[in-house]
């Protein structure tokens, strides 16, 4: 029997949610202070891009498939995350793999407990350099429902994902284009997400696939001059739907600390750079995508609208930087929100009697920043290829000299 078979889900039962002692009203005091707060990493304190030990590839590369040249890796069900969790070197290598490949899927992980899923996401962040004081995200609408924890109350660090109702409590509409669901998780928070994990526990006969897109590659889709200009700009990211949901259902948003000291308040808004650096890879990514992205701050509303639409259209029309995963029960996908976007294929709404259900955990990272010394994914991969060629030439010369 799976360790997940006895999970209990509850919705709209406020007696099952931990009591809130000190609600925080209004926005976070750090919402527009992009270079302040405990989660901001000063330039002199930023880590160099991480280099894997090679242990993960040595042990599991034969059990994996790269789905596209730049995005997506799948491990078959012979690889167990319960084993990976026992070795910090493997976890660190996995974090680097996810940040480089965007999204990694492990097939049929039915022996991984909910607590272990939480532990994995937290360790992925800590072992790859996130602020040590940051934890897992607590969703603002967590009081509306979720997974029952060991204490008999809703575990606020685990989100309940279902096809019938979305995270704002709204029924999915069949006449809304799926492309509008592209986003990175919780960009409305001052300290945003690093690694998200989603594991599906219940599936319809077919459909309900998830798409991911490569933020590094989207940045490179733009002309160099436009890249340079966008690198000087910031954006405002909001989520007013959750506030409407709160009022409609007479449920207070979770306004206390949501994984980082900066993430407080019931007015969900933050300012971030349009272009950011992923600290794990040192690569530039375009961050201005998704339902949470409201406007570009340093231009007028018409210019902001035009730039937003251009970026969005470039993403939607670029199938070469996207990947699609067809789920099996208990698959778990882990992705890096700093350089990857995702969207669900909402064809499951055409089923009346089937549900797509899963559990999600999200880690909280550093405040987004752009390092002027960061490079593109293409530059990094070319450098890596050049280094490999040099080493090959050196080995060839050594063999020739021996002869």
C-alpha positions as CSV (number, residue, x, y, z in Angstrom):
1,X,0.0,0.0,0.0
2,X,1.2,3.5,-0.8
3,X,2.2,5.8,2.0
4,X,-0.1,8.3,0.4
5,X,-3.3,6.3,0.5
6,X,-4.4,7.6,3.8
7,X,-3.9,11.3,3.2
8,X,-6.9,13.4,4.3
9,X,-8.0,16.6,2.5
10,X,-10.3,19.2,4.0
11,X,-11.8,22.4,2.6
12,X,-13.5,25.3,4.2
13,X,-13.2,24.0,7.8
14,X,-11.6,26.8,9.8
15,X,-11.5,24.6,12.9
16,X,-8.9,22.5,11.1
17,X,-6.5,25.4,10.5
18,X,-3.9,26.5,13.2
19,X,-5.0,29.7,15.0
20,X,-3.5,33.0,13.8
21,X,-2.5,35.2,16.7
22,X,-1.2,38.3,15.0
23,X,-2.7,39.0,11.5
24,X,-0.7,41.4,9.4
25,X,-2.7,43.9,7.3
26,X,-1.6,45.7,4.2
27,X,1.4,44.9,2.0
28,X,4.8,43.7,3.2
29,X,7.0,46.6,4.4
30,X,9.5,45.3,1.9
31,X,7.2,45.0,-1.1
32,X,8.9,47.8,-3.1
33,X,12.4,47.7,-1.4
34,X,14.1,45.3,-3.8
35,X,17.6,45.6,-2.2
36,X,16.5,45.3,1.4
37,X,15.4,42.6,3.8
38,X,16.9,39.5,5.4
39,X,16.5,37.5,2.1
40,X,18.4,40.1,0.0
41,X,21.9,38.9,-0.8
42,X,24.4,41.8,-1.2
43,X,26.7,41.6,-4.3
44,X,29.7,40.9,-2.2
45,X,28.0,38.0,-0.5
46,X,26.7,36.2,-3.7
47,X,27.9,32.7,-4.4
48,X,29.6,31.7,-7.6
49,X,27.7,29.4,-9.9
50,X,27.6,25.9,-8.4
51,X,29.5,23.0,-9.9
52,X,28.0,19.5,-9.4
53,X,30.1,16.7,-7.8
54,X,29.1,14.3,-10.5
55,X,27.7,11.8,-8.0
56,X,24.1,12.1,-9.2
57,X,25.0,11.5,-12.9
58,X,27.4,8.7,-12.0
59,X,24.7,6.9,-10.1
60,X,21.6,7.6,-12.1
61,X,22.3,9.0,-15.6
62,X,21.6,5.5,-17.1
63,X,18.1,5.8,-15.6
64,X,17.3,9.2,-17.0
65,X,16.2,10.8,-20.3
66,X,16.6,14.4,-21.4
67,X,13.3,15.4,-22.9
68,X,14.7,18.3,-25.0
69,X,18.2,19.7,-25.6
70,X,17.8,22.4,-22.9
71,X,14.7,21.7,-20.9
72,X,13.4,18.7,-18.9
73,X,14.9,15.5,-17.5
74,X,12.9,12.4,-16.5
75,X,14.1,9.6,-14.1
76,X,12.4,6.2,-14.3
77,X,10.9,4.6,-11.2
78,X,14.1,2.7,-10.4
79,X,15.4,6.0,-8.9
80,X,13.8,6.5,-5.5
81,X,13.9,9.9,-3.9
82,X,13.8,8.2,-0.5
83,X,17.3,7.0,-1.4
84,X,18.4,10.4,-2.7
85,X,17.3,12.0,0.5
86,X,20.0,10.0,2.4
87,X,22.9,11.8,0.7
88,X,23.4,15.6,0.8
89,X,25.8,15.4,-2.2
90,X,23.1,13.8,-4.3
91,X,20.5,16.4,-3.2
92,X,22.9,19.3,-4.0
93,X,23.7,17.8,-7.4
94,X,19.9,17.4,-8.0
95,X,19.4,21.1,-7.1
96,X,22.0,22.0,-9.7
97,X,20.4,19.7,-12.3
98,X,16.9,21.2,-11.7
99,X,18.3,24.7,-12.0
100,X,20.1,23.9,-15.2
101,X,17.4,21.7,-16.8
102,X,14.5,23.7,-15.6
103,X,12.3,20.8,-14.5
104,X,13.0,17.2,-13.5
105,X,10.4,14.4,-13.2
106,X,10.7,11.3,-11.0
107,X,8.3,8.5,-12.0
108,X,5.9,6.9,-9.6
109,X,7.3,8.0,-6.2
110,X,4.7,6.3,-4.1
111,X,6.9,5.6,-1.1
112,X,7.9,9.2,-0.5
113,X,5.9,10.6,2.5
114,X,4.5,14.1,2.6
115,X,7.0,15.0,5.3
116,X,9.8,13.7,3.0
117,X,8.5,15.8,0.1
118,X,8.7,18.8,2.3
119,X,12.2,17.9,3.5
120,X,13.5,17.4,0.0
121,X,12.3,20.8,-1.2
122,X,13.8,22.5,1.8
123,X,17.1,20.7,1.5
124,X,17.3,21.5,-2.3
125,X,17.2,25.1,-1.4
126,X,19.6,25.1,1.6
127,X,22.2,22.9,-0.1
128,X,22.2,25.2,-3.1
129,X,22.7,28.5,-1.2
130,X,19.3,29.9,-0.3
131,X,19.1,32.1,2.9
132,X,19.3,29.8,5.9
133,X,16.4,31.5,7.7
134,X,14.0,30.8,4.9
135,X,11.7,27.8,4.8
136,X,8.7,26.5,2.9
137,X,6.0,28.8,1.5
138,X,2.6,29.0,3.2
139,X,0.0,29.8,0.6
140,X,-2.1,32.9,1.4
141,X,-5.3,30.9,0.9
142,X,-4.1,28.0,3.1
143,X,-6.8,28.6,5.7
144,X,-9.4,27.5,3.0
145,X,-8.2,23.9,3.0
146,X,-5.4,21.5,2.6
147,X,-3.8,18.3,3.9
148,X,-4.3,17.2,7.4
149,X,-1.0,16.9,9.3
150,X,0.2,14.8,12.2
151,X,-1.5,17.1,14.7
152,X,-4.9,16.7,13.1
153,X,-4.8,20.3,11.7
154,X,-4.1,21.5,8.2
155,X,-0.4,21.5,7.3
156,X,0.0,25.0,6.0
157,X,3.2,24.2,4.2
158,X,1.5,21.7,1.8
159,X,-0.9,22.9,-0.9
160,X,-3.8,20.9,-2.2
161,X,-4.1,21.0,-6.0
162,X,-7.3,19.9,-7.6
163,X,-8.8,20.3,-11.1
164,X,-12.3,21.2,-9.9
165,X,-11.4,24.4,-8.1
166,X,-8.3,26.5,-8.7
167,X,-6.1,28.0,-5.9
168,X,-8.3,31.1,-5.8
169,X,-11.5,29.0,-5.3
170,X,-12.8,29.7,-8.8
171,X,-14.2,27.1,-11.1
172,X,-12.2,26.6,-14.2
173,X,-13.9,28.1,-17.3
174,X,-13.7,26.1,-20.5
175,X,-13.7,29.2,-22.7
176,X,-10.5,30.6,-21.3
177,X,-7.3,29.9,-23.3
178,X,-4.9,27.7,-21.5
179,X,-2.0,29.9,-22.5
180,X,-3.2,32.5,-20.0
181,X,-2.2,30.2,-17.2
182,X,1.6,30.5,-17.8
183,X,3.3,31.6,-14.6
184,X,6.1,31.1,-12.1
185,X,4.9,30.4,-8.5
186,X,4.2,33.1,-6.0
187,X,6.0,36.0,-7.7
188,X,3.7,38.3,-5.7
189,X,5.9,37.6,-2.7
190,X,9.0,39.8,-2.0
191,X,11.1,36.7,-1.4
192,X,9.9,34.3,-4.1
193,X,10.1,30.6,-4.8
194,X,13.1,28.5,-5.7
195,X,12.0,24.9,-6.1
196,X,8.4,23.7,-6.4
197,X,7.3,20.1,-6.3
198,X,4.0,18.7,-7.5
199,X,3.0,15.1,-7.0
200,X,-0.3,13.8,-8.5
201,X,-2.3,11.4,-6.5
202,X,-5.4,11.1,-8.6
203,X,-5.8,11.4,-12.4
204,X,-8.5,11.3,-15.1
205,X,-8.2,8.6,-17.8
206,X,-6.2,11.1,-19.9
207,X,-5.4,14.8,-20.1
208,X,-4.3,17.2,-17.4
209,X,-0.7,17.4,-18.8
210,X,1.6,20.2,-17.5
211,X,3.8,22.4,-19.7
212,X,7.1,24.1,-18.7
213,X,9.0,26.8,-20.5
214,X,12.7,27.8,-20.3
215,X,13.2,31.3,-18.9
216,X,16.8,31.4,-20.0
217,X,15.9,30.6,-23.6
218,X,13.0,33.1,-23.6
219,X,15.5,35.8,-22.6
220,X,17.7,34.8,-25.5
221,X,14.7,35.0,-27.9
222,X,14.8,38.8,-27.5
223,X,17.2,41.0,-29.5
224,X,20.4,42.0,-27.5
225,X,19.3,45.7,-27.4
226,X,15.9,44.8,-26.0
227,X,17.6,42.5,-23.4
228,X,19.8,45.3,-22.3
229,X,16.9,47.7,-22.0
230,X,14.7,45.2,-20.0
231,X,17.7,44.6,-17.7
232,X,17.3,48.2,-16.5
233,X,13.6,47.8,-15.5
234,X,11.5,46.5,-12.7
235,X,8.0,45.0,-12.6
236,X,5.1,45.0,-10.2
237,X,3.7,41.5,-9.4
238,X,0.3,41.1,-7.6
239,X,-2.4,38.6,-6.9
240,X,-5.7,40.4,-6.2
241,X,-7.8,37.3,-6.9
242,X,-6.8,35.8,-3.6
243,X,-8.0,38.9,-1.8
244,X,-11.3,38.7,-3.6
245,X,-11.5,35.1,-2.7
246,X,-10.9,35.9,0.9
247,X,-13.8,38.4,1.0
248,X,-16.2,36.2,-0.9
249,X,-15.7,33.3,1.4
250,X,-15.2,35.1,4.7
251,X,-11.8,33.6,5.1
252,X,-8.8,35.6,6.2
253,X,-5.7,35.3,4.1
254,X,-2.7,33.8,5.8
255,X,-0.9,37.1,6.5
256,X,1.8,36.0,8.9
257,X,5.3,35.0,7.7
258,X,5.0,32.8,4.6
259,X,8.5,31.2,4.4
260,X,10.5,34.4,4.8
261,X,10.4,37.5,7.0
262,X,9.5,39.7,4.1
263,X,6.5,37.6,3.0
264,X,3.8,39.0,5.3
265,X,0.6,41.0,4.9
266,X,-2.7,40.5,3.3
267,X,-2.1,42.8,0.3
268,X,-0.1,40.6,-2.1
269,X,2.3,42.8,-4.1
270,X,6.0,42.9,-4.8
271,X,8.5,44.6,-7.1
272,X,11.2,42.5,-8.9
273,X,13.7,43.0,-11.7
274,X,12.4,42.1,-15.1
275,X,15.6,40.2,-15.8
276,X,17.1,38.2,-13.0
277,X,20.0,35.9,-12.3
278,X,19.6,32.3,-11.1
279,X,22.2,32.1,-8.4
280,X,22.7,28.4,-8.8
281,X,23.7,28.6,-12.5
282,X,24.7,32.2,-12.8
283,X,22.5,32.5,-15.9
284,X,20.1,35.3,-16.9
285,X,16.4,34.6,-17.1
286,X,13.4,36.7,-18.1
287,X,11.2,37.0,-15.0
288,X,8.4,39.1,-16.5
289,X,5.9,36.4,-17.3
290,X,2.6,35.2,-15.9
291,X,-0.7,36.1,-14.3
292,X,1.0,37.7,-11.3
293,X,3.0,40.1,-13.5
294,X,1.0,43.3,-13.5
295,X,3.1,46.0,-15.1
296,X,6.6,47.4,-15.9
297,X,7.2,50.3,-13.6
298,X,9.6,52.6,-15.5
299,X,7.4,53.1,-18.6
300,X,3.9,54.4,-19.2
301,X,0.9,52.1,-19.2
302,X,0.7,51.8,-23.0
303,X,4.3,50.9,-23.2
304,X,4.0,48.4,-20.4
305,X,1.0,46.8,-22.0
306,X,2.9,46.5,-25.4
307,X,6.0,45.0,-23.8
308,X,4.0,42.6,-21.7
309,X,2.1,41.3,-24.7
310,X,5.3,41.0,-26.8
311,X,7.0,38.9,-24.1
312,X,3.9,36.8,-23.6
313,X,3.4,36.2,-27.3
314,X,7.1,35.3,-27.7
315,X,6.6,32.6,-25.0
316,X,3.4,31.2,-26.3
317,X,4.7,31.0,-29.9
318,X,8.0,29.4,-29.0
319,X,7.4,25.7,-28.8
320,X,11.1,25.0,-29.1
321,X,11.6,26.3,-25.5
322,X,8.7,24.3,-24.0
323,X,8.3,20.7,-22.8
324,X,5.1,18.7,-21.9
325,X,4.7,16.0,-19.3
326,X,2.0,13.4,-19.3
327,X,1.4,12.3,-15.8
328,X,1.3,8.9,-14.2
329,X,0.0,8.4,-10.7
330,X,2.5,9.4,-8.1
331,X,4.9,11.1,-10.5
332,X,6.6,14.1,-8.9
333,X,7.9,17.1,-10.9
334,X,10.4,19.5,-9.4
335,X,11.2,22.8,-11.1
336,X,13.1,26.0,-10.5
337,X,10.7,29.0,-10.5
338,X,13.6,31.5,-10.9
339,X,14.1,30.4,-14.5
340,X,11.1,28.3,-15.5
341,X,7.4,28.9,-16.1
342,X,4.6,26.3,-16.1
343,X,1.0,25.9,-17.2
344,X,-1.6,23.2,-16.9
345,X,-3.5,21.9,-19.9
346,X,-7.0,22.4,-18.6
347,X,-8.6,19.8,-20.9
348,X,-9.5,18.0,-17.6
349,X,-12.4,20.4,-17.3
350,X,-14.2,18.4,-20.0
351,X,-14.6,15.6,-17.5
352,X,-17.5,15.7,-15.1
353,X,-16.8,12.7,-13.0
354,X,-13.0,12.6,-12.8
355,X,-10.6,14.7,-10.7
356,X,-6.9,15.6,-11.1
357,X,-5.6,15.9,-7.5
358,X,-2.1,16.4,-6.0
359,X,0.0,17.9,-3.4
360,X,2.5,20.8,-3.8
361,X,5.4,22.1,-1.7
362,X,7.3,25.3,-2.5
363,X,10.6,26.5,-1.1
364,X,11.4,30.2,-0.5
365,X,14.6,31.6,-2.0
366,X,16.5,34.8,-2.0
367,X,15.1,38.1,-3.2
368,X,15.4,38.3,-6.9
369,X,18.4,40.2,-8.3
370,X,20.3,40.8,-11.5
371,X,24.0,40.2,-11.4
372,X,25.6,42.3,-14.2
373,X,28.3,39.6,-14.5
374,X,25.9,36.8,-15.1
375,X,25.8,35.2,-18.6
376,X,23.3,33.5,-20.9
377,X,22.6,29.8,-21.0
378,X,24.1,29.6,-24.5
379,X,27.3,31.3,-23.3
380,X,27.6,28.9,-20.4
381,X,27.0,25.8,-22.4
382,X,29.5,26.9,-25.1
383,X,32.1,27.5,-22.4
384,X,31.5,24.0,-21.0
385,X,31.8,22.5,-24.5
386,X,35.0,24.4,-25.1
387,X,36.4,23.1,-21.8
388,X,35.5,19.6,-22.7
389,X,37.1,19.9,-26.2
390,X,40.3,21.2,-24.6
391,X,40.5,18.3,-22.2
392,X,39.9,15.9,-25.0
393,X,42.7,17.4,-27.0
394,X,45.1,17.3,-24.0
395,X,44.3,13.6,-23.5
396,X,44.9,12.9,-27.3
397,X,48.3,14.8,-27.1
398,X,49.3,12.8,-24.0
399,X,48.6,9.5,-25.8
400,X,50.5,10.6,-28.8
401,X,53.6,11.5,-26.7
402,X,53.4,8.1,-25.0
403,X,53.6,6.4,-28.4
